[in-house]
Amino acid sequence: NDGIAVYRAQNYYTELLWQYLETIHGYDKAIHIFNELVIHFISWQMLQGYLHRNLCNVLTPTEMNELLPIMKSLLHIP
């Protein structure tokens, strides 16, 4: 199942990141850094949703097709 595979990969790399942060910075600082990362990820996700909604309302289908593939990928535009 792809969902389980994604979960396992995310879990593996999250654990690896935590071990790295704890080894390099210590437990207390690792908590702070990890929390900051989570805050940034949530902010980026909210910004991506905002941009997606607004671009879909502002751009014509032709303009949407002219976006670079990397932009389409980042904004989840088919």
C-alpha distances in whole Angstrom, upper triangle without the diagonal:
4,6,5,6,9,10,11,13,14,15,17,19,20,21,23,25,26,27,29,30,32,33,35,36,36,34,36,36,32,32,34,32,29,30,31,28,26,29,29,25,26,29,27,25,28,30,27,27,31,31,28,30,34,33,32,35,37,36,37,34,36,36,32,32,34,32,31,27,27,28,26,23,24,25,22,25,23
4,5,5,6,9,10,10,12,14,15,17,18,20,21,22,24,26,27,28,30,31,33,34,34,33,35,34,30,30,32,30,26,28,29,25,24,26,26,22,23,26,24,22,25,26,24,24,27,28,25,27,30,30,29,32,34,33,34,31,33,33,29,29,31,29,27,24,23,25,22,19,21,22,19,21,20
4,5,5,6,9,10,11,12,14,16,16,18,20,21,22,24,26,27,28,30,32,32,32,31,32,32,28,27,29,27,24,25,26,23,21,24,24,20,20,24,22,19,22,24,22,22,26,26,24,26,29,29,28,31,33,32,33,31,33,33,29,29,31,29,28,24,24,25,23,19,20,21,18,21,21
4,5,5,6,9,10,10,12,14,15,16,18,20,21,22,24,26,27,28,30,31,31,29,31,31,27,26,29,27,23,25,26,23,21,25,25,21,22,25,24,22,25,27,25,25,28,29,27,29,32,32,31,34,37,36,37,35,37,36,33,33,35,32,31,27,26,27,26,22,23,24,22,25,24
4,5,5,6,9,10,10,12,14,15,16,18,20,21,23,24,26,27,29,30,30,29,31,30,26,26,28,26,23,25,26,23,21,25,24,21,22,25,24,22,25,27,24,25,29,29,27,29,32,32,31,35,36,35,37,34,36,35,32,31,33,31,29,25,24,26,24,21,22,23,21,24,23
4,5,5,6,8,10,11,12,14,15,16,18,20,21,22,24,26,27,28,28,27,29,28,24,24,26,24,20,22,23,19,18,21,21,17,19,22,20,18,21,23,21,21,25,25,24,26,29,28,28,31,33,32,34,32,33,33,29,29,31,28,26,23,21,23,21,18,18,20,18,21,21
4,6,5,6,8,10,10,12,14,15,16,18,20,21,22,24,26,26,26,25,26,26,22,22,24,22,18,20,22,18,17,20,20,17,18,21,20,18,21,23,22,22,26,26,25,27,30,30,30,33,35,34,36,34,36,35,31,32,33,30,29,26,24,25,24,21,20,22,20,23,24
4,5,5,6,9,10,10,12,14,15,16,18,20,21,22,24,25,25,24,26,26,22,22,24,22,19,21,23,20,18,22,22,19,20,24,23,21,24,26,25,25,29,29,28,30,33,33,33,36,38,37,39,37,39,38,34,34,36,33,31,28,26,27,26,23,23,25,23,26,26
4,5,5,6,8,10,11,12,14,15,16,18,20,21,22,24,24,23,25,25,21,21,23,21,18,20,21,18,17,21,20,17,19,22,21,20,23,25,23,24,27,28,27,29,32,31,31,35,36,35,37,35,37,35,32,32,33,30,28,25,23,25,24,20,20,23,21,24,25
4,5,5,6,8,10,10,12,14,15,16,18,20,21,22,22,21,23,22,18,18,20,18,15,16,18,14,14,17,17,14,16,19,18,16,20,22,20,21,25,25,24,27,29,29,30,33,34,34,36,34,36,34,31,31,32,29,27,24,22,23,23,19,19,21,20,23,24
4,6,5,6,8,10,10,12,14,15,16,18,20,21,21,19,21,21,17,17,19,18,14,16,18,15,14,18,18,16,17,21,20,19,22,24,23,24,27,28,27,30,32,33,33,36,37,37,39,38,39,38,34,35,36,33,31,28,26,27,27,23,22,24,23,27,28
4,6,5,6,9,10,11,12,14,15,17,18,20,20,19,21,21,17,18,20,18,15,18,20,17,16,20,20,18,20,23,22,21,25,26,25,27,30,30,30,32,35,34,35,38,39,39,41,39,41,39,36,36,37,34,32,29,26,28,28,24,23,26,25,28,29
4,5,5,6,8,10,10,12,14,15,16,18,18,18,20,19,15,16,18,16,13,16,17,14,14,18,17,15,18,20,19,19,23,24,23,25,28,28,28,30,33,32,33,36,37,37,39,37,39,37,34,34,35,31,29,26,24,25,25,22,21,24,23,27,28
4,5,5,6,9,10,11,12,14,15,16,16,15,17,16,12,13,15,13,10,12,14,11,11,15,15,13,15,18,18,18,21,23,22,23,26,27,27,29,32,32,33,36,37,37,39,38,39,37,34,35,36,32,30,28,25,26,26,23,21,24,23,27,28
4,5,5,6,9,10,10,12,14,15,15,14,16,16,12,13,16,14,11,14,16,14,14,18,18,17,19,22,21,21,24,26,26,27,30,31,31,33,35,36,37,39,41,40,43,42,43,41,38,39,39,36,34,31,28,30,30,26,25,27,27,31,32
4,5,5,6,9,10,11,12,14,14,14,17,16,12,14,16,14,12,16,17,14,15,19,19,17,20,23,22,22,26,27,26,28,31,31,31,34,36,36,37,40,41,41,43,42,43,41,38,38,39,35,33,30,27,29,30,26,25,28,27,31,32
4,5,5,6,9,10,11,12,13,13,15,13,10,11,13,11,9,12,13,11,12,16,15,15,18,20,19,20,23,24,24,26,28,29,29,32,34,34,35,38,39,39,41,40,41,39,36,37,37,33,31,29,26,27,28,25,23,26,26,30,31
4,5,5,6,8,10,10,10,9,12,11,7,9,11,10,8,11,13,11,12,16,16,16,18,20,21,21,24,25,26,27,30,31,31,34,35,36,37,40,41,41,44,43,44,42,39,40,40,36,34,32,29,30,31,28,26,28,28,32,34
4,6,5,6,9,10,10,10,13,12,9,11,14,12,11,15,16,15,16,19,20,19,22,24,24,25,28,29,29,31,33,34,35,37,39,39,40,43,44,44,47,46,47,45,42,42,42,39,37,35,31,33,34,30,28,31,31,35,37
4,5,5,6,8,9,10,13,12,9,12,14,11,11,15,15,14,16,19,19,19,22,23,23,24,27,28,28,31,33,33,34,37,38,38,40,42,43,43,46,45,46,43,40,41,41,37,35,33,30,31,32,29,27,30,31,34,36
4,6,5,6,7,8,10,8,5,8,10,8,8,12,12,12,14,16,17,17,20,21,22,23,26,26,27,29,31,32,33,35,37,37,39,41,42,42,45,44,45,43,40,41,41,37,35,33,30,31,32,29,27,30,31,34,36
4,6,5,5,5,8,8,5,8,11,10,10,13,14,14,16,19,19,20,22,24,24,26,28,29,30,32,34,35,36,38,40,40,42,44,45,45,48,48,49,46,43,45,44,41,39,37,33,34,36,33,30,33,34,37,39
4,6,6,8,11,10,9,12,14,13,13,16,18,17,19,22,22,22,25,27,27,28,31,32,32,35,37,37,38,41,42,42,44,47,47,47,50,50,50,48,45,46,46,42,40,38,35,36,37,34,32,35,36,39,41
4,6,9,11,9,8,12,13,11,13,16,16,16,19,21,21,22,25,26,26,28,30,31,31,34,36,36,37,40,41,41,43,46,46,46,49,48,49,47,44,45,44,41,38,37,33,35,36,33,31,34,35,38,40
4,7,8,6,6,9,10,9,11,14,14,15,17,19,19,21,23,24,25,27,29,30,31,33,34,35,37,39,40,41,43,45,45,46,49,48,49,47,44,45,45,41,39,38,34,35,37,34,31,34,35,39,41
4,6,6,6,9,10,10,12,14,15,16,18,20,21,22,24,26,27,28,30,31,32,34,36,37,38,41,42,43,44,47,47,48,51,50,52,49,46,48,47,44,42,40,37,37,39,36,33,36,37,40,43
4,6,5,6,9,10,10,12,14,15,17,18,20,21,23,24,26,27,29,30,31,33,35,36,37,39,41,42,43,45,46,47,50,50,51,49,46,47,47,43,42,40,37,37,38,35,33,35,36,40,42
4,5,5,7,9,10,11,13,15,16,17,19,20,22,23,25,26,28,29,31,32,34,35,37,38,40,41,43,44,45,46,49,49,51,48,45,47,47,43,42,40,37,37,38,36,33,35,36,39,42
4,5,5,6,9,10,11,12,14,15,17,18,20,21,23,24,26,27,29,31,32,33,35,36,38,39,41,42,43,44,47,47,48,45,43,45,44,40,39,38,34,34,36,33,30,32,34,37,40
4,5,5,6,8,10,10,12,14,15,16,18,20,21,22,24,26,27,29,30,31,33,35,36,37,39,41,42,42,45,45,46,44,41,42,42,38,37,35,32,32,34,31,28,30,31,35,37
4,6,5,6,9,10,11,12,14,15,17,18,20,21,23,24,26,27,29,30,32,33,35,36,38,40,41,41,44,44,46,43,41,42,42,39,37,36,32,32,34,31,28,30,31,34,37
4,6,5,6,9,10,11,12,14,16,17,18,20,21,23,24,26,27,29,30,32,33,34,36,38,39,40,43,43,45,42,39,41,41,37,36,35,31,31,33,30,27,29,30,34,36
4,5,5,6,9,10,11,12,14,15,16,18,20,21,22,25,26,27,28,30,32,32,35,36,37,38,41,41,42,39,37,38,38,34,33,32,28,28,30,27,24,26,28,31,34
4,5,5,6,9,10,11,12,14,15,17,19,20,21,23,24,26,27,29,30,31,33,35,36,37,40,39,41,38,36,37,37,33,32,31,27,27,28,26,23,25,26,29,32
4,5,5,6,9,10,11,12,14,15,17,18,20,21,23,24,26,27,29,30,32,34,35,36,39,39,41,38,35,37,37,33,32,31,28,27,29,26,23,24,26,29,32
4,5,5,6,9,10,11,12,14,15,16,18,20,21,22,24,26,27,28,30,32,33,34,37,37,39,36,33,35,35,31,30,29,26,25,27,25,21,23,24,28,31
4,5,5,6,9,10,10,12,14,15,16,18,20,21,22,24,26,26,28,30,31,32,35,35,36,33,31,33,32,29,27,26,23,23,24,21,18,20,22,25,28
4,5,5,6,9,10,11,12,14,15,17,18,20,21,23,24,26,27,29,30,31,34,34,36,33,30,32,32,29,28,26,23,23,24,21,18,19,20,24,27
4,6,5,6,9,10,11,12,14,16,17,18,20,21,23,24,26,27,28,30,33,33,35,32,30,32,32,28,28,27,24,23,24,22,18,19,21,24,27
4,5,5,6,9,10,10,12,14,15,16,18,20,21,22,24,26,26,27,31,31,32,30,27,29,29,25,25,24,20,19,21,19,16,17,19,22,25
4,5,5,6,9,10,10,12,14,15,16,18,20,21,22,25,25,26,29,29,31,28,25,27,27,24,23,22,18,18,19,16,13,14,16,19,22
4,5,5,6,9,10,11,12,14,15,17,18,20,21,23,24,25,28,29,31,28,25,27,28,24,24,23,20,19,20,18,15,15,16,19,22
4,5,5,6,9,10,11,12,14,16,17,18,20,21,22,24,27,27,29,26,24,27,27,23,23,23,20,18,19,18,14,14,16,19,22
4,5,5,6,9,10,10,12,14,15,16,18,20,21,21,25,25,26,24,21,23,23,20,19,19,16,14,15,14,10,11,13,16,19
4,5,5,6,9,10,11,12,14,15,17,19,20,21,24,24,26,23,20,22,23,20,20,19,16,14,15,13,10,10,11,14,17
4,5,5,6,9,10,11,12,14,16,17,18,20,23,23,26,23,20,23,24,21,21,21,18,16,16,16,12,11,13,15,19
4,5,5,6,8,10,11,12,14,15,16,17,21,22,23,21,18,21,21,18,19,19,16,14,14,14,11,10,12,14,18
4,5,5,6,9,10,10,12,14,15,16,19,19,21,18,16,18,19,15,16,15,13,11,11,11,7,6,8,11,14
4,5,5,6,9,10,11,13,14,15,18,18,21,19,16,19,20,17,18,17,16,13,13,13,10,7,9,11,14
4,5,5,6,9,10,11,12,14,17,18,21,18,16,19,20,17,19,19,17,14,14,15,12,9,12,13,16
4,6,5,6,8,10,10,11,15,16,18,15,13,16,16,13,15,16,14,11,11,13,10,7,10,11,14
4,6,5,6,9,10,10,13,13,16,14,11,14,15,12,14,14,14,10,9,11,9,6,7,7,11
4,6,5,6,9,10,13,14,17,15,12,16,17,15,17,18,17,14,13,14,13,9,10,10,13
4,5,5,6,8,12,13,16,13,12,16,16,14,17,18,18,14,14,16,14,11,13,12,15
4,5,5,6,9,10,12,10,8,12,13,11,14,15,15,11,11,14,12,9,11,10,13
4,6,6,8,8,11,10,8,11,13,12,15,16,16,13,11,14,14,10,11,9,11
4,6,8,10,13,11,10,14,15,15,18,19,20,16,15,18,17,13,14,12,15
4,7,10,12,9,10,13,14,13,17,18,19,15,15,18,17,14,16,14,16
4,7,8,6,6,10,10,10,14,16,17,13,13,16,16,13,15,12,14
4,5,5,6,9,10,11,15,16,18,16,14,18,18,16,16,13,14
4,5,5,6,9,10,14,15,17,15,13,16,17,15,15,11,11
4,5,5,6,9,12,14,17,15,13,17,18,16,17,13,13
4,5,5,7,10,13,15,12,12,15,16,14,15,12,13
4,5,6,9,10,12,10,8,12,13,11,12,8,9
4,6,8,9,12,11,9,12,14,13,13,9,9
4,6,9,11,10,10,13,15,14,15,12,12
4,6,8,6,6,10,11,10,12,9,11
4,5,5,6,9,10,11,12,11,12
4,5,5,6,9,10,10,9,10
4,5,5,6,9,10,10,11
4,5,5,6,8,8,11
4,6,5,6,5,7
4,6,5,6,8
4,6,8,11
4,6,9
4,6
4
